[in-house]
Every structure is written in structure tokens, then in C-alpha cells.
Amino acid sequence: MLVFVIPLKSPQASKSWELVTKLFERCIKSICNQTSLEYRVIVVCHEQPRLEFHHPHITYIEVDFPPPNEPDAFSVGHTDKGRKILKGLIHAQEFSPSHTMAVDADDCVSKYLAEFVNQNHNCHGWFINKGYKYQNSSDYVYIKRRNFYKICGTCNILRYDLNQLPEKPEYNRGYGYYKFYVDHEKVRDNLAEKGTPIKPLPFPGAVYIVSTGENLYYGTTKLTFSIFNRKALNKSIREEFSLYPLSKNPVITEALYSR
């Protein structure tokens, strides 16, 4: 079984909790569109968002550690993200997962992930080398043919025992304590050095939602959008990733632990 873990930003650290909620709802709909029922979703948050969408496979965990007070502070935001991912991974034990996947709460994922994992449950795991980038309200997606895992946090599917979980988890530590869960681009090399290499996922596994205005790793100005990598947002892609525009506004101004 594949368990998805989503660390959700707090209302206190959000510029627009309404927008945070809309982005998250699209994300959770995408995850719950899996072709296999052998999956669960754990959302770790300070406050459960009010959604019209509900699903029996979703579990919400509300934490009581202090939320970050500085939305734009890199280390503070990433520490909060890291401790939430750790909290979710610990809770995932209840579902006896073969694998887990951390998902940024504004991204979308392929509906084939759970099915693929269940068919290959003995593998160490996978990193998403190929995926899509999407600017909200656009009629196109842009294919990222390699190194997708270096720009997007929704990128690693790991066998549960490879998550490097501490024997006695702590949630009041600094950023360094949670680096393995936050530094997504380093997981591949980290596990290879330990003799448990993960493989590239053999199909595009996620859509990195850009133009959020607050990307912690990559802002839109640092991403390329070549016409040669452009692909129409057709019915097939919409259905596989449950990808739909939130509005016709040209820019989304809120990020949910984006990179």
C-alpha cells in the first residue's frame, strides 16, 4: 500500500487561507483519483481546512507545535514542513504501508501511482525524473524531461523502512533534524550511498504548479518554458492528474510549502 503524506501550511503562515484551501483541495482530489484503492492519505496541519470534497481514505492530523510566524523565512518554513512530514510518516505505520510519498499541497499527481507501487511493492522506491510544470489557467503544460526531482518536492516514493525515521521522533528541533524529509533533491544520492538505490519512475508522475509567487526553491523566473516542451492540456492529462484551473487570474500568489 502507498501512503501519501501532505504537510499543509497553517492559516497563520498564509497570506490567503482561502487560496491555500483551494489549492489543497485540487491536490487532494488528484491523489484520491487513484486507479487502485490500495492507498491512504495523511494530511498534517495546524487547522483542518473546510472542503466540499471528502474521502474515506483521508486522515487529518492536527498538530499542536507552534506554527511559523514568518511566512517568507526559508528555514522556519522548512522546519515546519519537515516536522509535519515526520509526523505523518510516523502515523503511516497504522496502515502498514509498503511505500510512502510526501506531496506538496499545491501539486497534482498521476492517478496510476498507487497501482504501480502495488505491482512493484518489493522495490526500494522511485524518484520522478520526468514530470510536468503548469502555470495556473494556462491551456498548456510543459514537460520536464529530466531532473524533475530537483525542482519539485512531490518527487520521491520510498519503501517505508528507508524513511530514516528516528526511534524517538522529536518535533521541537531545528531545520537540520528534518533535512532528509525536506531536501527532496538529495534523497536519491543519499539512498544510493547507503546501498538502497531508488529508480526513476517510468512515467511522468506529478505536475509541479508554478507561478505561486512564493516558491522557496524556484521562482517562475528561474524556470524555463520552452515552446518545444509545451503540450496542450488535453483531456488525457486533465483526467490523469485531476488538473483544472482554479480561476482566470493570471497569478496565484500563495504557495503551500512549494519547494
Buried (B, 14 or more C-beta within 10 A) or exposed (E): BBBBBBBBBBBEBBBEBEBBBBBBBBBBBBBBBBEBEBBBBBBBBBBEBEBEEEEEBBBBBEBEEEBBEEBEBEEBBBBBBBBBBBBBBBBBEEBEBBBBBBBBBBBBBBBBBBBBBBEBBEBBBBBBBBBBBBBBBBEBBBBBEEBBBBBBBBBBBBBBEBBBBEEEEEBEBEBEBBBBBBBBBEBBEBBEEEEBEBBBBEEBBBBBBBBBBBBBBBBBEEBEEEEEBBEEBEEEBEEBBBBEBBEEEEEBEBBBBBB
